[in-house]
Amino acid sequence: MEIMKYKRILLKLSGESLAGKQDYGVDGSILHYFADEIKSIHSESVQVAVVLGGGNIFRGLSGTEKGVSRVQGDYMGMMATVINSLALQDALIQKGIKATVLSGLEIIPLCKKMSSSAAIGKLEKGQVVIIAGGTGNPFFTTDSAAALRAVEVKADLLLKGTRVDGIYDADPEKNSNAKKFDSLSYDEALDKELKVMDMTAFTLCKENKMPIVVFDMNVSGNLKALLEGNNIGTIVN
């Protein structure tokens, strides 16, 4: 049995990925695939915190195009992350894994207010902690929320699951000559203007020395292999 290289991680997943091939909502097969991938590392005693986006339901920034104010739109987006988080919690529970939803927005009886001590306490008891509601404030992305929560729960690593296998010097879906990086420093990523995360999230990780790994979450087994120390994705540290 492989020994896991990391003991506590925060996994960031986009809301759009939950929609699968649908334009909107939650694709049950994708939801349970994510739950199975999380189970594969949780069963190896890795403490797992998760932050989900809400773009499959509502994106705050795009709400302004529909006549909704930015502040109200951002709160609506935070509510969308709560819906996704409750869905993932249920999928994990169905697979026999205890999971708790904490949130930047307290919604009794669905989820209690996020706090560092509450999240760490539940992680240490073997629960998967899904952190919803963004930062609890408008004008911040779920990338920024993921960076903040990774620092708060004292994660060893922030994992950003995407549909590409790392960070490239150009969009690999548009440029077949795009070069993939195996590793980067924070300064190199900034100098090359690589879009790892939004600037607020990236700066928070840099200041708190939080390593970031961007990897392809859509390849079954990637998450576990990465935590076993295999060269998967791109690490920024």
Phi, psi and omega in degrees: 000132179290145175267128182292134182284332182239142185258334180218124182230158168244124181256121178257125179235142180282152175292322181303324181296330179292338181285343182060229180273359177281162176275344191203151172087199185245124175273117184302324181292322177291318179304312182285332173297313178300318180297320178294320179296319177295319179300324183297331178263329177297323180291346176261019176070022172279132176277126190239123168248146184229138170238124179252142171283182181229015187295344176285347181243309180199132175252125184303315184295321181287343179296332179295333178287343180259008178091009178266139179296154183301316182296311181294322178298320179295321177294322177296321177296321178296321178296325178297322179294330177293317178301312179298319181294320177295324178295316179293320177303314181296319179297319179293317180298321178299334180265011175085017181252127176290131182218141181236140172256121170250157187213147172296339175242114180287127179230094179281131011260015187280317183206140179273167181295136177291134169214152181303313183295320180294315181295313181296320179301317181287324177298318182291341176269005176090012178270146167282131181250117179258121186253111186256182171074020179057219175273353185089001181229148177290167176076011176238138180278170175287340170297314178296321177297319180296317179297314179300312183292325177299318178291318182297321182270003178059046179292152175282339191198142171254120180255125176252105180279123181230193178256005173242160190268024177151197180259133181240164177279354174205170181291112183293341178280346180245338184231109182291345179265008181298139182261130179269139175261134174279325179208154180213153168272163177302317183295321178297318180297321178292314182299323182275358180055043179277136184273080179282304175213175177293162190299322180298313180296315184296317180296320179299318178294317181298313183294332182255012178052045179264110179297144179241132172240125175258126184211168181274108180282345185277358176263116182301131179093348181300316184300312181294316181298322179297316182287344174278354176103007178288152182281084182236135179075199179234130178257136176244121180206000000 
